């Protein structure tokens, strides 16, 4: 199969032929947002320039203020925590579960203070977190839940699509993601007030936009007495060309996701019976959409063995694999600057999130975006060979 087909190209050409005229410059954004609502059974969908600004928008739309705390996992791309910082709020790091690699509800409970306002959960590598327990915590403590689903598309949790649980759900269309236009993002919600807030913030604070309307009218634009900006906002809007690509991808979403799941099953066969690698658990009721195939290397010396295993895999003809990101609080920005910020009460050291500290240096992430399954089968054979040789 192909990642991009004539469908995406057709839509892009139509968008360009519209010449981005004012009267036609939201056609594909409207169609794309409507398609997203249909796919996820959401009332409102708001396109964004990427899947980081979606979370910034969500925090603002929920009324979370400077100095208030938002609980996040450290084992993920730091964009999650950076969005909190962009809101002048404080990221508080909760540890992850050893088996699923996702945020641990028990650790979340220990992080709650009188300043906590929200939790951002991450569906890491394509697997949902434990939404039942997270929602129980949110209800008990009157917290908002924002889903960061950058790495999960059409994954499910107990029969419901990931993206149908939070007050807001954020998605990414970055180049490596299931659905892509190079860069882009989507924010969904069922709450009209939140959607109005989100649309306005992501559209320069314009008075004439709303949950379902992403552009102000020509008559408003041409009126010398028109008051455009009723609140603070930024230009986080998606372009028509990007929306055209996403629309085409959304119409092919099931086959694009299914291909990655097929690749993951091929890798499952390659590591079957080994004690060297422990793949990300997939508990009963969870369906992983496999943005990546992730596993932990079982070793007491990851600083040496991770590189030995990677180098041997490549020597045998493997494409290589990705490491997990540095834990967010171990990045220089956090250690050198954020640690010393007002209101930051956690100490950024190895004792903060011990499970995350254990997993991070041992993680391998095999890519699943092989559009020819024979390539994945070849890589799986090399992986199996490497495991036996190691």
N, C-alpha and C positions, 0 to 999 in steps of 0.2 A: 504493500500500500504506500501511498504518498502522504507526507505530512501536509502538504498544500496541494490543492487541486485547481481545476479550472473554475470551480465555484468561487473561491476566494479571489482569484484574479478577475473574474467577471464583476464582482461587487466593487473591487478597488477601481476598476476602469469606470464603472458607473459613477463612483464618488468623484473621480477626477473630471469626468465629463460634465458634472454639475458645476464645475469651476468654483466651488466653495462660495457661491453667491449666497447672500444673506437669506434668501427665501428657501434655499435648498441645503443649507449647511448644517442641518440637524436630522436629515432623513435617516441616515444609517445609524446615528446614535439612538434615535427613537426606536427603530426596528430592533436594534441590538438589545436595548434595555427591555423591550417588550418580550423578546425571545428569552432573555435571562429570567424574567419573572415567570414565564410559562414553564421553563425547565425546572425551576426551584420552587414553584408554587409560592412565590413571594409577591407581596402587594406592590413593592417599590424597589427599583434597581437604578443606581446612579453610577454612570461610567466615570472613571478617573484616569489620570495620566499614568498612574502606576499603583501597585498594591501596597505601598507604604503610606502614600497620602490618603488612601482610603481609611487607614486606621487613625491618622491625625484628624480627618474629618469626623470620624465616628466619635472620638473623644470630645471634640468640640460640640458636636450635635447633642451629646448626652449631658452636656453642661459640666463636664469634669474640669476643675479649675487648677490653676497653678498651685503647687505645693501639696496637692492631693495625690494619693497613692494608687497605683495600678499594678496588680500582680501579674507577672509574666514568667515564662520559663527561660532559663539561661541557655538551654541546649536547642538553639535554633539560630537562623540568620538574625543578626542584631537589629535589623529593621524594626522588629517588633518593639524592642525597648527604645529604639531611637524615635519612634513615633510618639512614645510617651514623653520623652525629653522635648520633642518639638512642641508639645503642648505645655511645656514648663511644669509638667507633673513629675512624680517620682516613681521610677520603675522599682518594684520590689520583687526579688527573685525567689520563686518557689522551685523546689527540686522536682525531678522527674521520676517516673516509675522505671525500675530496672528492666522489666520485660518489654513494655510497650514504647519506652523512650519518651513518652508524653508526660505532660504536667501531672503531678501527683496531688490529688485532692487533699490528702492528709497533710502534705507539706503546705498547701495553700492555706489551710486552717490556721497553721502556726504563723502565717505572715500577716494575718488580718489585724489591723489597728483601727483606732477611731478615725483615721484619715483615709482608710481604704474605700475606694469608690467603684472599682471595676476589676474584672479579671479578663485578660486576653489569653484565650486558649489557642494552641497551635496544633493543627492536625499534621504532625510531623511525618514527612516522607509519604504522606497519603493516608495515614491512619488516624481516625478520630480519637479524641481523648474520651474520658469517662464522663459523658455529659450528665448522666443522672446525678452523680455525686457533685459535680460542679454546680448544677442548677439548684440542688438542695442547699449548698453553701450560699449561693446568690440570694435565694429566697430568705434564708435565715438571717443574713446580714444586710439585706437590702442593697445588693450590689448589682451592677450591670455586667452582662457577659458579652464580650466581643469575640467572635470567632475569626481567627487568622487562618484562612484556608488556602493560602498561597500554594501549598503543595498537595492539596486534595481537591479533586473534582469528580463528582458523582460517586464518591465513597459514601458508605452508609453506616449508621449506628442504630441498631435494633429496629431496622426496617425504615428509618427515616434518612433522607439525604443529609449529609453533612452540609451545613448552611441553613438549616431550618430550626436551630436551637437558640441562637443568641439574640440579643437586642439588635445587634448589627452583625452581619457576616461579611468578611472581606475576602476578595479573590484577586489573584495576580495573573496577568497575561504576559509576564516577562518571558524572554526567549526560551528558557528551558522548561516552561510549565506545560501542563496538559493541553491547554488552549492558549494560543499565543498570537500576538500581533507585534512582537518585538519588545514592546513595553506597553503596559496598560493595567487597569485594575477595575474592580467592580465592588460596589457596596450595596447590600440588600438589607431591607428591614420591612416589618409589617406595621410599623408605627408611623402614622402620617405626620405627627409633629416632629419626630426624629428625622423623617425623610425630608420635610420642608427645611429643617435646620441644616441638614447635610447638603442639600442642593444649593442652598444659599451660600453656605461657607465655601463650597467648592466652585462657586461661580461668582467670585468677586463681591459677595454680599449684595447681589442684585435684588432689587425689590420685585421685579417681574418674573422671577423664576419660582418654581415650587416642586413638590415631590414628583409630579408628572411632567413638568415643563422645564426644559433645560436651557431655553434661550429666551431673551427678551424680544419683543416684537419690533418690527421696523418702525412703526409709528412712534413707539416709545423712544427708540434710538434717535429719531429725527426731531424730537420735541425739545426745544431749547430750555424748557422749564422742567424737564423730567429729572426727578431725583433718583439716581441709579442705586447708590450704595446706602442701604439701610443698616448694615452691620458689617463687621470685619469679615473679609473673605479673601480667598486667593484663587488664582486660575489653575484649578486642578482638573479641568475638563479634558476629555478624550477627543482627539481629532477625528474627523469624518473618515479619513483613510484607515486609521486604526480600527474604528468601529466597523468598517466594512469587512476588514479581515476577520475580526472577532465574530461577526455575524456568520460568515461562512464556516468558521471553525465550530461555532455552536450548533450549526445544523448537521455537523459531522461528529459531535461530541462523543457519542457512544462508541463509535469505531476507534476514535483516537485514544480514549481511555482503555477500551478493551484490548488494544494492542499492547499497552504497557502491562496490563494484568497478565497477558499471555507470556510476555517476556519474563515476568516475575516467577511464573510457574516453571519456566525452563530453568531459572536459577535455583529454584527450590530443589529440583531433581539433582542439580550439580552438587549441592552441599548436603544432600540426604545422608545420614549416618555418620557425619563428621562431628567431632567434638571441638574442632578448631574454631568454628564460627557458630555464633548463636544469632539467628535472624530475628528481626523485630517480631514480637508476638502479635498474633491476630486473634484476640479472644472471641469466644462465641458471641454472635450478634454484631460483630464488626466486619466490615468489608473494606479492605485497603484498596486505594486506587493507584498506588505505586508510582508516585512521582520519581522515586528512586527505590532500589532494592537495598535495604540497609541491614547490617549485621555487626555484631561486636566480635572482635578478635579475642579469643580466650588465651590470654598470656599474662604473666606476671611482670613482663618487661616490655610494655608497649612502645616505649621510646626507641627501642631497637627493633623489635619484631614487626611493628607496623610497616616500617620502611623495608625490612627484609622481605616481607610477604608481598608488598606492592612491587618491589623491584623484580622479584621472581615471577610474579604474574606478568609483568611487562616483558621480561626476558622470554617467557614462553609464548609471547604473541598477544597478550591481553591488552585491551585498550587503556588500562589503568583504571583507577577509581578515585573517588573524592574522599577526603577526610571530612569529619564533622567540623563545623566552624568552631573557632575558639569560643568558649563560653563567653557570653556577652560581657559579664563583669570582669573577665580576664583580659579584655581588649584594653590597649593603652588609654583610649579615651576615658573608659570607666575608672581604671586604676589611678590615672594621673589627674583627672579633672572631676568626674562625677562623684567619686568617693568622698571628695572634700566639700560637696555642695550642701547647701542649707537643707535640713530635713532628712538627709540620707542617714539612716540608722544602721543599715546592714554593713558588715565588714566584708570587703571583697577579698576573701582568701579561700583556701582549699577546704575549710570547714563549713562554708556557707551552704553548698549543695553537694554533699559527698557522692551521691549516686551519679550526678552529672559529671563530677570530677573523675569518677571511675570510668564512665562510658566514653567521654569525649576523645581521649587519646587512643581508644581501641576501635572506634567506629570506622566502617568502610561503607561507601555508598556507590553501588554499581548503577550505571545509567540504564534506564528502561526505554529510552526513545530510539529503539532499533525498529525501523520501518520494514525491514526485511528480516523475518524470523530466523532465516538461516544464519544471519550474522549473530543473532543472540545465541543460537545453538552452538556456534563455533566458540563464542566467548565463554559459554557455560562449560564446554569441554576443557577449555584452557584453565578455567577456574578449578574444575575438579582435579585436573592434573597438578595444578599448583598446590592444592591442599594436600595431595598425596606425597608430593615432593618435599613439602615444608618440614 
